[in-house]
Each structure stands twice: as C-alpha cells, then as structure tokens.
C-alpha cells in the first residue's frame, strides 16, 4: 500500500533585492540600493561607491535607484498583527479576511481556524479588480463639478450654462445635485441621446469663449470658484469633457533642494514622453516684473500655469517647471531678483545653475531704462558658465552619449516700457548689436551666450501685446543649428549634477563683483586666510586643496606651517620633503632608539639618505635649517595641523611597552581568549566540561562571545557566566578543602555531595601562574598609562580633549577605547582605524595605525 505523498510546500516570492557584487557588503543579506545598466547588476551602497570610483569612465555608468514595490502588491500580514519577515509579494487573496497574503503568512494566519476560509490566487483577484474598475469607468459619465463660494439656494429653479451653438437650461431636479453640507453643486454632462452629432444632443463645451461665458453666468449665481474634471471627449458617446491643460510643479525650492527625486518622476510631472525631444526656456528678472505672466501668455495661451499674484508677497519662490506640448518646451519660471530673501547669494547661485541648463534664456524687465543689475547678473552667468559649468555639463552629456554644444544658451532681453522708447537701431545696426555694445562699454563679459537678441515694446495702456516677443521666441526654439533638442532626462540630470556639485552654506553678504564664493571651495588657509581655488566639493574627488598661484602663505609659529626640503634634490628639480624623526628607515625600533639617545634625531631624504643628525658631533653641530631649504605652506582645515614632522621617540618607547604588556597579557588571558582555553583544559579536573564544548551559559543560556568570561562551577563542573556563578562556598567533596570556591546558583542552593574526589592541584597551580603573569602585565601597563600623555607627539590631540571618534562621531567608552591616527593625530575608534600605512612625513617609516579618512588620501602623508 502506497503512502500518501506530503503536500508540496508552495514557494514564496520575496521583494527584497540583494547585492549581486558582494565586494564591500557587510554580509550576504545586504539589500541592493542601485541597479547599474552598464554593470548589469544590483549593488548595495558600499559596492556601488567602490566600483564606480575605480575609474573615471565608471562614473558615467547609468545607475538608477531601486524603488520598493507598491505596498498593494506585497503581503499584508501586518494588518493581522504579525510581520512578513521576508517582505514577500502577495500570493493569495482571502475572501473572508479581505487581505492579500503570501503562502507562508496565509498558513500562519489560518493555522488554528475552525472554519475554512475561501481564498483565490492574487493574480486572479487583480484581474477581477481591473475588470470591475473598467466596467465602472465605462458606465460613469464625465461630470462637471461646480464649487460655489456660497451654498446654492434650494429655491433656485434653473441653472443656465452657455455652450455652442446655443444656450440651454436644465431643471435642477434633473441635472443638478445640490449638497448643502459641502456647498457644492454637481451637474451631469451626459447627453440625452447617445449620438453626439445629433441636433438634439448636448452641444460641446468650448474652453474658449463658451467657457468664459459659462464662468461669468456661474459667477453671477455666486459660484466664483469653479473646477472642471472629466475624461477626454470621444465621438459617438454622450459624454463631453473639458481638459485641465498643463500644470506647473516645484522643481527646486529656495534652499537649493531638488524636489524631484528621479527622472521618471520628473517626466511624469511634466506630462511628456520620455523619448520626447525638448528644449528648455527659462525666464529671469527682478521681482514684480511679470515673469510668470509673460510665460503664461507666451507659451500657454493665457492660462495661469504659473501662479501670478497682485499682493506684495512674491508668488514664485524657488524654481517651477511646466511642459508645453505644442512647442515641446520645458518652461522654467524662477524667483525674482532684488526680492526679499534670507540669503541673496544662495538665490543667485540657484538661478545661475538653472540658467546653465537652459537652451533659451529670457531676461524680462519693465524698467524704463536698462538697469545695472541686469548687466551684472548676465555677466556673472557668462563667467560662471565658462569657468565652472562647462566641464560638469560635458560630463553629463558624455553619460548619455549625446553631442553637447560647446556654446552657451541663447539670450533674449525682453524690455517693456511705458513712457520711454525701447532701444532703436542706430546707423543701420540692429538692436542686438547695440545691446552688445552696451555690455562691452560697461566691461561686462557675455561671451558664453551663443546669441543675444533684443525685443523692446512700448505699452502706454495695458494689456501687453506679446506678439513680437512670441514670434522671436518661437524662432529661437525652432532653431537647432546651435543647440539641438534633448531628452527630458538629460535636462534633469544636468541640473541635478550642477546642484549636487555646487551647493552648501554661503555668507549672506551681497557682493558687487563676480562672486567666486558661489562656486569655489569654502575652505581657507588657517595661517594666511587665502581661499582654495578649486570648485566646491572637490574633496569628494580626492583632489587636495590649493591656493591661487601668486598668493604665498606666511609662517605662523602656532601652526608650524613650514616644511624642510632636501637642498641637493631641490637644485636637481626634485622636491623631497624631509622631517625630523627618531631613526633611519633602515633601522629597527630598538637600534633606532639607541642611536637616537646618542646622536639625536635625523633628517633623511628618500633619494640622498641621511643628510643631518642633531648630535652628530660633541659640539659645533650646525642648525638644521642651514642644511635644508625651508618652504612655508598653506594649512587647510581637516589637513595636517603640523607640517614639520614630530619627534616620536617617546611614543615608540610606549608602543614597545604596549607590545610587551599585550604579549604577557595574552599568556595570562582568561580562558575565553587565545591559548588560555587550551591550557586550562589540560590542567582542569576531569569532571569539568572542556571550554571548547561550552557554547552558552548552563544557567541563563546566554551565548558566550570573545568578550564574555567563562566560569566553571567547582561543584558540578559546568560552564556559567559571571552572574550565574557569583556565589562561593566550600567544596571539600571535590578536593578544594576548606577554601571558598566559585559555585553556580543551583549548587549553592541545593547542596549535593558527590562521591569521587578529584585532584585539583594542577588547576590551582595554573590559577597562580595566570595571576602572576596578569600582575606582571599590569606592572608593565601602569607606566604606559602614566607616561602616555607626556610621550604624546605634538600633533596628537590630548586624550582629555577627545570625547568622540572623529570619523563616526560615536562617544568613547570603556568598551570603545581611544586610538590616535598616526597621520592626522585625531582620536578614532578601532572600527574607524582598522588598517595600517607608512606615514613618512610624521616620522613613521613602518606601517602604523591610520584612520579611514587618511587611508584614502593619495600621495605621501
């Protein structure tokens, strides 16, 4: 008779994506954060950073952030008071519980159910939901929602709206639903007949004059706030609708923080195709000059895509974006200059970054005569584009394998006057040339702009006629000879790259000249105050700080910012730094210390060898600076605080004491460490459980680690932790005579005489032996502790001033001791200084402890 086969367990599908590289992962279960299409692998943050920093070409790999799947597709066990540990996808839909679960969680939730629940596959449930939703959408009519400012009166007889070709009235009992609680009215737009082209059907609502007339009639009825929604109109159906049109969204806020996380969200908010070829048009100008109004009437037919306001407060804060599908243009509206801002410099830097990513730049002004602030802003934009933005934009174009123009954006200056005439042509010269002459006359550089156009109109009486400006703008948008249309993702990543590169705090002092502080490194030399000449965040690329050429530093004794160069090598064109140190690089520690006691410190050149000893002769020893060339150098924050090297002989002696003490401590270490366990097992009584077999405490079952001490109960012989074996009593039956011995809590409470008595003499000798070596280690460790601060090299931060690790910023405790990085001298923990490196500039010619920050630095330290 065949036995019934067990039911095969159905396998769940986890939503976790694990790192596929396994290069720098803490463990094998580290989840992936990015997917690189060039590497074709999912990568965690550590592996992604390590892989793409190895070569410059790797930096341009296409990487996307791995987003978690929608919660609607995942197991919903959390609603049943337990968690799905593997974060699985849903496999089953329970009709009774009304939750989607994975196979494992479904089995757990229904394990003790007396009544059988009905379940279907999650895929079938999704298909059923889609069909129901499609049926509801097909049967629902497109509706027009009207929100009046005051509730409609119940006694209103009819509501009249205008449409083409005629106006028509409907009874509220048939077509209008009034909700007095919410103050809203809803009017069905469904035709009385199924054929839209029929003469008796409801006519189309026109978003032009017809909707304007409808709006005015509803306003007379007290309905000023009107919102319209619905599906697009289709022929042959009885449903008519009105489209919402383009919408703007906040792209970058006033703190220079990008509000769109990735290119997919950016394209979705724009409402365009990811393969669309677009151009970017941005507008700038002073606050109150009508930038938003100009964009609305030029690109969007007067629709208020960008918000306008009649109040004194600025309606545009930060950078806003919208997409015009007719011209394939991404319109960028910016915050106005000269407005109230917490930091004008940060606002200007933000505007310059947006300008650099644009194809057409519009400067809108309503000044009667062109002001200096316009010339200054555009000149600064040109300088910033040439000096700081060109390389970053070229890197972004290489990543997407597109040919980016080396020329900057086109510039259109749009001036509207009221009482004065705009710029006129002079001597058969166009207004564009006249405007360029005005820039050159005032020595304002605008070479970065590929073309400069001028559009001037005079408006004695409103409204403004934007026809001439719109014609010029459309001509420049359609001109692809200088700058071709691009993918929307290119624009997003160009702006993101500039924003990531050039960001950070700035002083709020307004500057009149070109502000280098907008884009250059904010670090300054501590000795002379000169700023670093590199761009912001260059230290991320491991590029050292450098001052502007021609600005020498000055020597400050408190910083010791001078170095010694080998004079012979300097004459040969080489710059070899020599530092005072205890011994030669070829001497071992003890031989070097002996020579140091007799002959003093040395100056050793990597090429020429030892060039100076401080006590080479009994008398008449020359000054060291007469044997070398002295050079004063800049001292940057987070760099070496002393550049003259250090006399670390005392520290080497202390390190020698530490080595001896650590060696003897390892012999006297307790059984859980080093060879102590093996030694203890050899001399232990027979009834003791061997240390190798003790994994956890016999009493509380706590798992032993390398830091936990194992104790043997002298009565039963099992292994216990310190808390479970804190009591003592006499154990004469085990041969411990009349002395008090460590026993476990159980043996202390329930005394039980054992028959055999084993010799414990070897164990007693071992304990005395271990205690003796422990005392010797303490004796050697004592002078190390006392002399540690007095033997501290000059560049080391004193222990009493160190509160936390300089790398991970975690506070030091007894279990987290202080270590000093031999390169920078700061206090670090053991986890942040795991490796060693030669530090010749500090006098360490053999590998010594360095922190992870100094370990990454290139060149000699």
Secondary structure, DSSP 8 states (H G I E B T S, - for coil): -------------B---B-SS-SS-SSTT-B--EEETTTTEEE-HHHHHHHTTS-TGGGG--EEE-----GGGB--GGGGTS--TT-BB--EEETTTTEEE-HHHHHHHTTT-SS---EEEHHHHHHHHHHHHHHHHHHS--EEEE--SS---TT--EEEEE-SS-EEEEEHHHHEEEETTTTEEEEE-B-SSS-TTSTTS-----TTHHHHHHHHHHHHTT---B--------TTSSB---------EEEE-TTS-BS--SHHHHHHHHTS-TT-EEEEEEEEEBTTS-HHHHHHHHHSTT--SS---SSSS-S--SEEEEEETTTTEEEEEE--BTS--S-HHHHHHHHHHHHHT-SEEEEEE--SS--HHHHHHHHHHHHHIIIIIHHHHHHHHHHTT----SS--EEEEEEEESSS-----BTTB-HHHHHHHHHHHTT---TT-SEEEEEEEE-SSSS---HHHHHHHHHHHH--SSS--EEHHHHHHHHHHHHHHS-S-------SS--GGGTB---B-TTT--BB-SBTTGGGGT----B-TT------TTTT-EEEEEHHHHHTT---EE-EESS-TTS-HHHHHHHHHHH--EEEETTTEEEEETTSSSS----GGGTEEEEE----TTS-S--SB---HHHHHHHHHHHHHHHHHHHS--TTSTTHHHHHHHHS-TTS--GGG--B-TTT--B--TTS--EE-TTT--EE-TGGG-EEEE-GGGT-TTSEEEE-HHHHHS----S-----HHHHHHHHHHHHHHHHHHHHHHHHHHHTTTT--TTS--GGG--B-TTT--B--SSS--EE-TTT--EE-STT---EEEEGGGTEEEEEE--HHHHT--S--
